[in-house]
Amino acid sequence: MNNAATHWRDSGRRAKFFIIEAQVFFPIVLCLFHFRIWTLSLSICTAVLLLILSYYKVTLWIFLLNLREWVFGREKLVDNVDDNEY
């Protein structure tokens, strides 16, 4: 389908619901429907974390990959198996 309103350059944009990013939207909706202190704090912490990440132009998934690399290291342990052991 060829639509003049869509373009390939729009594929890299972050998903938003009006001005709220889609990643923050779920905790906010959770806070609205189940208003407790922990859901409010979760929403605020999520919004602050994603605001900091967007300031550095890093997505959540890239941050999680970098966090995994920082915790576990770059090198992966590989168990070498001899062919003669079978």
C-alpha positions as CSV (number, residue, x, y, z in Angstrom):
1,M,0.0,0.0,0.0
2,N,1.5,3.3,-1.0
3,N,0.2,6.1,1.1
4,A,1.5,9.6,0.6
5,A,1.1,10.5,4.3
6,T,3.6,7.8,5.4
7,H,7.3,7.9,4.7
8,W,10.3,5.7,5.6
9,R,11.8,8.4,7.8
10,D,8.9,8.1,10.2
11,S,10.0,4.5,11.1
12,G,12.7,5.7,13.5
13,R,10.6,8.0,15.6
14,R,9.7,7.1,19.2
15,A,6.2,6.1,19.9
16,K,4.2,8.8,21.7
17,F,0.7,9.2,23.0
18,F,0.3,13.0,22.5
19,I,3.4,14.3,24.3
20,I,3.9,11.2,26.6
21,E,6.4,8.6,25.4
22,A,4.9,5.1,25.1
23,Q,7.4,3.7,27.6
24,V,6.1,6.0,30.3
25,F,2.5,5.6,29.4
26,F,2.0,2.1,31.0
27,P,3.1,3.2,34.5
28,I,1.0,6.3,34.3
29,V,-2.1,4.3,33.3
30,L,-1.3,1.9,36.1
31,C,-1.1,4.8,38.5
32,L,-4.4,6.2,37.3
33,F,-6.3,3.0,37.7
34,H,-4.6,1.6,40.8
35,F,-3.6,4.7,42.8
36,R,-1.2,3.7,45.5
37,I,2.0,5.2,46.8
38,W,4.1,2.6,45.1
39,T,2.5,3.1,41.7
40,L,2.9,6.8,42.0
41,S,6.6,6.4,42.9
42,L,7.0,3.9,40.0
43,S,5.5,6.3,37.5
44,I,7.7,9.2,38.8
45,C,10.9,7.1,38.8
46,T,10.2,5.7,35.3
47,A,9.5,9.2,33.9
48,V,12.7,10.6,35.5
49,L,14.8,7.6,34.3
50,L,13.5,8.0,30.7
51,L,14.0,11.8,30.9
52,I,17.6,11.3,31.8
53,L,18.1,8.7,29.1
54,S,16.5,10.9,26.5
55,Y,18.8,13.8,27.5
56,Y,21.7,11.6,26.7
57,K,19.9,10.3,23.5
58,V,19.9,6.7,24.7
59,T,16.9,4.4,24.5
60,L,15.8,2.1,27.3
61,W,17.0,-1.1,25.5
62,I,20.5,0.3,24.8
63,F,20.7,1.3,28.5
64,L,19.8,-2.2,29.5
65,L,22.4,-3.7,27.2
66,N,25.0,-1.4,28.5
67,L,24.0,-2.2,32.1
68,R,24.3,-6.0,31.3
69,E,27.7,-5.4,29.8
70,W,28.8,-3.4,32.9
71,V,27.5,-6.1,35.3
72,F,28.7,-9.2,33.6
73,G,31.5,-7.9,31.5
74,R,32.2,-8.0,27.7
75,E,33.7,-11.5,27.5
76,K,31.5,-14.5,27.6
77,L,32.7,-17.8,29.2
78,V,32.6,-20.6,26.6
79,D,33.0,-24.2,27.7
80,N,35.1,-25.9,25.1
81,V,34.1,-29.5,24.6
82,D,36.4,-32.0,23.0
83,D,35.1,-34.1,20.2
84,N,36.6,-37.2,21.8
85,E,34.5,-37.0,25.0
86,Y,31.4,-38.4,23.2
